[in-house]
C-alpha cells in the first residue's frame, strides 16, 4: 500500500480546520485536510441564518492570508456595543454600558470597527476557495480517519477509503466532541448550563447603524448582532437568544404567530417593527475545556480544546488565536531544522495558549452565572456596575481592547504579519 506523506494532517474541515490548513500551507507546510462530508456541501450551502463574529485582530489574520478581500463586501462592521440588564418583559434597564469603537482604535485617524459579523456560508466558501488554489494542500473529502498510530517519530492515519497517510503532526479541529481527544485519553472539564441558544435572523424596520446589543434576560443573554442588509434592502440582525432549556423547547414548538410575539417582546421596539426570517437553529449550551491541548504527535485547536458560552461572542476568535500561535510555533521549529511534531515544540503552543483560553473560559462562565437570573438585589448590583464602568473611559477602553483581541502576547498572524 502506498503512503502519502505530509507535515500536518488536519482532521475536520469546519471554520477552524479550514483556516488552520490555509495558514499552515501559506507558511510552507505540506498539509492534508480531512473531513467526512464532501466539501462542495459546505461551499454550496444556501442561506441558513448562522453567523460568526470576527474580532478586529482575527480580521487582520484573514487579510494577511488573502481571504478578507472575498469577505469585505459581505461582512457588517460592529462599531458600538450596548450592554444592559432586562426583566421578563424584555425592557432594558436605563442603566447600561456602551462601548464605542473609536475609544480603543489603534489608528485614531481611521478608527477600525471592533469586529464584523459574517454569515457562515460566506466564510466557509471563502476559506475553501482559497484552499482549492493552494498546491501544497490536499483536500481529502469525503473520507474518514478510522485508525491512527502515533509514535515518537511519526503519526500514521488509515482512512475509510483505504488510503494511508503519514504525517509529523495531527491537528484535531473536530469540535468539542471530537473522537481524537477521547482516543488520546485527554480528559476535559465539562458541564451543561441548562440553557439552549436559539439562533435566527431578524428583519427590522430601522437600520442598526452597526450597533450590537446584548440584553441580559433572566433566562440568559439576548444578543442582537448587526448584519448586512438583505438582497431586497431589508435591515437585518443576527440573533442569539438564550433561554432555560425547558422554556426554549416550548418556544421552539410554538406556531409562527406566537413565536413572533414572544420574540418581538424580548427584542424590543428600538428598531421599529421586527420579525424573525428564515430557519431557526438551536443548540444546548455547555462548557468543555480540555485538561491538556497536546499528546504524542497530536494537537487540539478551537472547540476541540475549548468550547465556551457564546455570551461574549469570542469562541471562534479564541480558535483563530490558537491557529496563529500553532502555525508560528511550527514554522519556527521548521526553520531551525527541528521536528515540528516533537513534544517540546507542541509544549510551546500549549503554554502560549492556555492562559488566554482559561481566562476567557472563566470570564464567560462567570458572566453567564452572574447575569442569567432574576434575583432583585443582584439585578440592581449588575445595573449599578454597568453604569459605573460606563462612566470610566479607561475601563471602557480596557474592555474594548479585550473585545478586539488586542491584549496579551499576540502571534504574528494576529498582528497582521507573516510568521
Phi, psi and omega in degrees: 000130179285151181238130176265135186248139182220160170285319188220135172244119180258124181257114182112115184255031174287197184297324178285313183296317179297319180293319178298315180300317181294314180297321180293316180295316179298335179269004175093016179263126175293124193227142170246134178245118189246133176211154183287333187255155175298135182294337177297332179292337177275322184277336184261005180296140178275191181298127177230002174087351183275139184227167177228139175272124179253114180289164182307313183288329175295323177298324178297322177295315179300321179293318180297326180274002176080018182265332190296330179302329178280347186251339189304322184280349180243004180260133180258124181294143169261107184265326180222156174229131179240124183243132180211159173270156180209155179266192181297333181280357178084354181285127182287145176293149175291347176268124186212173176232127184237124177255131179249130185298337182287343186289329185233019183295134178300328179241102184295335180285333180220073186297127180276155174297161175290334181181190181219152172253126182232136174296137182302324183297323179288321180294313178302312184296319181296317180295315184287330174296317180295318179295324181298339180260010181256114183291340184273003178244143172246124180270108185256089183198140359279134176196171187210139176283122179250345179204139175231150173226119183239121180238180179294341185257330186193173174235139178239138179236131172254128184259160180300329180288348184102351179291154179234125180243141174241135184213159176282333186207141173251133174247122176271116173238042187277351186102179190291343180242032179293153185282332187293323178298316180294317180297330179279356181074024178272116179284173180207145169279126185212138172203161179263145176270356183066025181235156174235137175263125174261124185244128180202175175247138178246143169254143185219162189289320185250154180291149181278343179057032175074018181261122172269141180235142173229113177256128179268103177270164181303329181274348182146175183289146176240104185261134178241108189246129187292133176242164171297148175301151181286180184299331180263014179083007182287140179284134187225152172221147174271136185244131168239103190251110182261131177221163170304144189302317182295318180291320180300319179296321178293321179297318182293338180271354182292151172294156188308317184296319181287322176299317179301318181294316179295320180295312183297325180297319180283325181294317183092181185247017184292340177246023179078204180295142185220148178206142174290150179220147179078190184287159172253140173242154176212150176205143179291147183256137177201182179236136174224124177223115183297142178296329174211158185259355187222158171209183179304116177058026181222138177223143178256137177227155176062219184296340175296333179262327186201117173246120188242171176292142182283011188302329181251000179064029186250002185303309182291325182293329172298318178297322178298319179291325173305311184298314181298317180293316182298312182298320179297317179297316181294318180295317178302317180293318181296320180297329179273002181076020181265168181281118184289343179258007182291156185299319182290330176295312181293328179295325176301316178298312184300316180293323181296319189267337189297317184296313180299313181294317181297320179299319180288322176302312182294319182294314181292323178296315180295315180300317181295318180291325181288322188260341185270065177198172182235036179280116190302313179300323180290323177297318179297316180296322178297313181299317179296319180297315178299315180295324180294315178297323182298336182270357184244101183305321182297321178292319178299316179298321180301312182290324178295318179297322176296315181297327181278349180083025186265007185249139175106186180276097189272131174297160183300317181299325178291333177274000180085022180241156175283141180287000000 
